[in-house]
Amino acid sequence: MLASPIDPRDQTSEVDDPAYRVYFWNSPWSCEEWELIQADIDEVLEWIRANGRGRPHSLWAVVHAQQDVRLVRLRGIDPTAAPDTWPSWATETRA
């Protein structure tokens, strides 16, 4: 991990009511997909622990940009993606 100070004046907006997407992987090509709203990250992580049944999962923040829905990876990996597309620090996470 790298940490450095920032100038908070560079941000142009913020989202106070984020949405999250959770993918529970049953196999490399099969997953159960959920969107969670009206929750903070601690609640989302608890929901994952309660519903994961030991399965690998990935957690994403949802960002709406005009007509696009973009996902920001928060934890876990997508086993359907090529291994060289993930940052070296990304690992499989189980619930």
C-alpha positions in Angstrom: 0.0 0.0 0.0 1.1 3.5 -0.7 -0.2 6.5 1.2 0.3 10.2 0.4 -1.3 13.5 1.5 -3.8 15.1 -0.9 -5.4 18.4 -1.6 -9.1 17.9 -1.2 -9.9 20.9 -3.5 -9.3 18.7 -6.6 -12.6 16.8 -6.2 -15.5 18.0 -8.3 -18.4 16.1 -6.7 -19.3 13.5 -4.1 -21.9 10.8 -3.7 -23.6 10.6 -0.3 -25.8 7.6 -1.0 -23.6 5.0 -2.8 -24.8 1.8 -4.3 -22.8 -1.4 -4.2 -22.7 -4.5 -6.3 -21.7 -7.9 -4.9 -20.9 -10.9 -7.0 -20.8 -14.3 -5.2 -18.9 -16.7 -7.4 -20.3 -20.3 -7.5 -17.8 -21.3 -10.2 -15.5 -19.4 -12.5 -18.4 -18.8 -14.9 -21.4 -18.7 -12.6 -22.2 -16.0 -10.1 -25.1 -14.6 -8.0 -25.3 -10.8 -8.4 -26.8 -8.3 -5.9 -27.1 -4.5 -5.7 -27.2 -3.0 -2.2 -28.4 0.5 -1.5 -29.2 2.6 1.6 -26.3 1.1 3.5 -22.8 2.1 4.6 -19.8 -0.1 3.9 -19.8 -1.8 7.3 -23.4 -2.9 6.7 -22.5 -4.1 3.3 -19.5 -6.2 4.6 -21.8 -7.7 7.3 -24.4 -8.6 4.6 -21.7 -10.3 2.6 -20.5 -12.3 5.6 -24.1 -13.3 6.4 -25.0 -14.3 2.8 -21.7 -15.5 1.3 -21.8 -19.1 2.5 -18.0 -19.3 2.1 -18.1 -18.4 -1.6 -15.5 -16.1 -3.3 -16.9 -12.7 -3.9 -16.1 -9.3 -5.4 -17.5 -6.0 -4.1 -17.9 -2.9 -6.2 -19.1 0.7 -5.8 -21.5 1.8 -8.5 -20.9 5.1 -10.2 -23.4 6.5 -12.6 -21.9 8.8 -15.2 -24.4 10.1 -17.8 -25.7 7.0 -19.5 -23.0 4.7 -18.2 -23.0 2.5 -15.1 -19.4 2.1 -13.9 -18.1 -0.2 -11.2 -15.1 0.6 -8.9 -13.5 -2.5 -7.4 -13.4 -2.4 -3.6 -12.3 -6.0 -2.9 -12.1 -9.4 -4.4 -11.5 -10.4 -8.0 -13.5 -11.4 -11.0 -12.4 -15.0 -11.9 -13.7 -14.6 -15.5 -11.2 -11.8 -16.2 -7.7 -12.5 -17.5 -5.3 -12.7 -14.5 -3.0 -10.0 -16.0 -5.9 -7.5 -15.9 -6.0 -7.4 -12.0 -3.6 -5.3 -9.9 -0.9 -7.4 -8.3 -2.4 -6.7 -4.8 -6.0 -7.9 -5.7 -6.8 -11.3 -4.2 -9.7 -13.7 -4.0 -11.9 -12.9 -1.0 -14.3 -15.4 0.5 -17.3 -14.5 2.6 
